[in-house]
Every structure is written in structure tokens, then in C-alpha cells.
Amino acid sequence: PLRKREKSEPSNPNYQGEPMSYYRTPEHRALRAKLIQRWKPWENSTGPKSEEGKQRSAMRGYKGGTRDLLRELARLLREQAEALKRIG
């Protein structure tokens, strides 16, 4: 049987002592604006400054270069198929 999900209390994801509701009411938006002005996240780090740090950061999305390997494999398979046609 399915159980009815109870409504939870508003969480406190900002850890600043201000209770926050999940619902985006005008009061909530005003509270968020006030808290953001107090936190000033734009004054924190905006990324790597050194060339080494930028290179390291640029590699975070790298998934491993399998495309070149697949192209080489496809080329070898084509050559093998052509060789089998010549033999057979």
C-alpha cells in the first residue's frame, strides 16, 4: 500500500539562522536577496588565476580520448575487410 507523504518542515539550507521555505514567495525572494547581499559571493574566488590552475581546470570535463582510438580501429577493420575481399 502507498503511504501518503507528509509535508516536511522548511529546511535551513543557508546555515545563516534564517528559516527558508521551499516555496518561492515574494517574502522568500526578498529574504534571499538580503542574504545574498550579506554573503557577497561575488567577492569570493572566481576560478584559477595561474596558467597551471587554468590548464588543470580545463581538463575537468575530459572524458578520455576514445574517438581517435575508434577511428583507428575503424580504419584497421576497413583494411582487413579489403584484404579479405582480395584473398577470397
Summary of the structure (lengths in Angstrom):
residues: 88
radius of gyration: 28.2
end to end distance: 65.8
largest distance: 79.6
contacts: 127
relative contact order: 0.06
helix: 57%
strand: 0%
